[in-house]
Amino acid sequence: MKTEEELKQELDSVDGYSAIKQVATHLGEYSKLKLEYHSLDSAEKVGAGLSSAVFIVVSLVLALLAYFFVMMFAGFAFSQLMGSAVKGFGVIAAFHVSLLLLYALIHKLFVKKTITDSVMVKVLKAIRRDG
């Protein structure tokens, strides 16, 4: 990169046509850098969005499983008041609720970073291949 003083000396020593040509060259370089910045920014946003989408899908699946077993538990509880089937479905429902809570806790630490990083690597490879 040239310093400001070097650029001024260069502009003073050349004619108008050469100066315009240099400005056009610098604008081209600036455009390339700006495009690369926006590509990286977009890749990061896509990674974060995909990670959020995966979190929502996994959370919904676990929540639906937990809801199903909780409802089964409540049905048996009201119909039989006390019985082994009630206790069994209660344990299963508690297990799925525990899985949901555990996933919510570890998502930010492990899952989101892993997914975001893997998406970023793929997008950057695609950008380099195309560019």
Secondary structure, 3 states (H helix, E strand, C coil): CCCHHHHHHHHHHCCHHHHHHHHHHHHHHHHHHHHHHHHHHHHHHHHHHHHHHHHHHHHHHHHHHHHHHHHHHHHHHHHHCCCHHHHHHHHHHHHHHHHHHHHHHHHHHHHHHHHHHHHHHHHHHHHHHHC
